[in-house]
C-alpha cells in the first residue's frame, strides 16, 4: 500500500487521436500493464534523461560557450599527421581526395 508521502494524486491529461490511443492501449496490454503504468514506464526515464542533459549542457553557459568555441574554431595544422598522411599517400601512389591532379 502506498504511503501518504508516495500517494499518487497528480494527473496529466493528453489529447490524442483514436488511432494513437488504440496503439498505446495495445502496447500496454502486450506488456501486461495498464495505460498509466505504461506511460509512466516509458516517459519517466526519458524525462529524467532530458533533465540530466539540460542540466549538463544547456544550463551551463560556460560549457555551451566552450562547445561553440570548439566547433567554430579553425582547424589546427598537425605537422606530424600531415607528414604521415602525405608519406602514406605517396607510398601507396594514391591521389589525395582534395588534390587538383
C-alpha positions in Angstrom: 0.0 0.0 0.0 1.3 3.4 -0.9 2.4 5.6 2.0 1.0 9.1 2.2 4.3 10.5 1.0 4.1 8.4 -2.1 0.4 8.5 -2.8 -0.2 9.2 -6.5 -2.6 12.1 -6.7 -1.2 14.3 -9.5 -2.7 13.9 -13.0 -1.6 14.6 -16.6 -4.2 14.6 -19.4 -3.3 14.5 -23.1 -5.3 14.7 -26.3 -4.6 12.1 -28.9 -6.3 10.5 -31.9 -8.3 7.3 -31.6 -5.6 5.6 -33.6 -2.9 6.8 -31.2 -5.0 5.7 -28.2 -5.5 2.3 -29.7 -1.8 1.8 -30.3 -0.9 2.8 -26.8 -3.6 0.6 -25.3 -2.4 -2.4 -27.4 1.2 -1.8 -26.4 0.3 -1.5 -22.7 -1.8 -4.7 -22.9 1.1 -6.5 -24.7 3.3 -5.7 -21.7 0.6 -6.6 -19.2 0.3 -3.0 -17.9 -2.5 -0.5 -17.5 -2.1 2.7 -19.6 -0.9 4.8 -16.6 1.9 2.3 -15.8 2.8 2.0 -19.5 3.1 5.8 -19.9 5.0 6.3 -16.7 7.4 3.4 -17.5 8.1 4.8 -21.0 8.1 8.6 -20.2 9.7 8.9 -16.8 13.2 7.6 -17.9 13.1 9.8 -21.0 12.1 12.8 -18.9 15.0 12.2 -16.4 17.4 11.8 -19.3 16.2 15.1 -20.8 16.6 16.9 -17.5 20.1 15.5 -17.0 21.2 16.6 -20.5 19.6 20.0 -19.9 21.4 20.5 -16.6 24.7 19.2 -18.0 24.8 21.4 -21.1 22.1 24.0 -21.6 22.1 25.4 -18.1 25.9 25.6 -18.0 26.6 28.7 -20.1 30.4 28.1 -19.8 30.1 24.6 -21.3 27.9 25.8 -24.1 30.4 28.6 -24.9 33.2 26.1 -24.9 31.3 23.8 -27.2 30.6 26.7 -29.6 34.2 27.8 -29.5 35.5 24.3 -30.3 33.0 23.7 -33.1 33.7 27.1 -34.8 37.5 27.2 -34.3 39.8 27.0 -37.2 41.3 23.5 -37.7 44.8 23.1 -36.3 47.7 22.1 -38.5 49.4 19.0 -37.1 52.7 18.7 -39.0 53.4 15.1 -37.9 50.0 14.0 -39.0 50.3 15.8 -42.4 53.7 14.1 -42.8 52.3 10.7 -42.1 49.4 11.1 -44.4 51.5 12.6 -47.2 54.0 9.8 -46.9 51.3 7.1 -46.9 49.6 8.7 -49.9 52.9 8.9 -51.8 54.0 5.4 -50.8 50.7 4.0 -52.0 50.6 6.2 -55.1 47.1 7.3 -54.1 45.8 10.7 -55.2 44.7 12.8 -52.3 40.9 13.3 -52.5 41.4 17.1 -52.4 44.2 17.1 -54.9 43.8 19.0 -58.2 45.9 16.4 -60.0 
